Amino acid sequence: MNTTLSFGVIAGACGLVLLIAVLKQRAQLILSFLVRTALGAVCILFVNDFLKEQGIALVVGLNPVSLLTAGILGFSGIALLYAIVACKFL
């Protein structure tokens, strides 16, 4: 009986360590997504203002889809949004 209890305690401790590692990784992914989303929104605003000052009528709107694209894909997602708008412009 003592051996079974010891095995259960060790297995429980290992499971707890794995659970903490998974939760830490998930929190890091969520934080990274939120940072990319915020920086993407700021970048879109700055690029929209810059293009407006240059007289170029390419504007990417800030909506949930564009923020999700910027959050998941990062800078390449922002470039993709402007490429889609540029293709529409042509």
Stockholm file with secondary structure:
# STOCKHOLM 1.0

chainA/1-90         MNTTLSFGVIAGACGLVLLIAVLKQRAQLILSFLVRTALGAVCILFVNDFLKEQGIALVVGLNPVSLLTAGILGFSGIALLYAIVACKFL
#=GR chainA/1-90 SS CHHHHHHHHHHHHHHHHHHHHHHHHHHHHHHHHHHHHHHHHHHHHHHHHHHHHHTCCCCCCCSHHHHHHHHHHTHHHHHHHHHHHHHHHC
#=GC SS_cons        CHHHHHHHHHHHHHHHHHHHHHHHHHHHHHHHHHHHHHHHHHHHHHHHHHHHHHTCCCCCCCSHHHHHHHHHHTHHHHHHHHHHHHHHHC
//
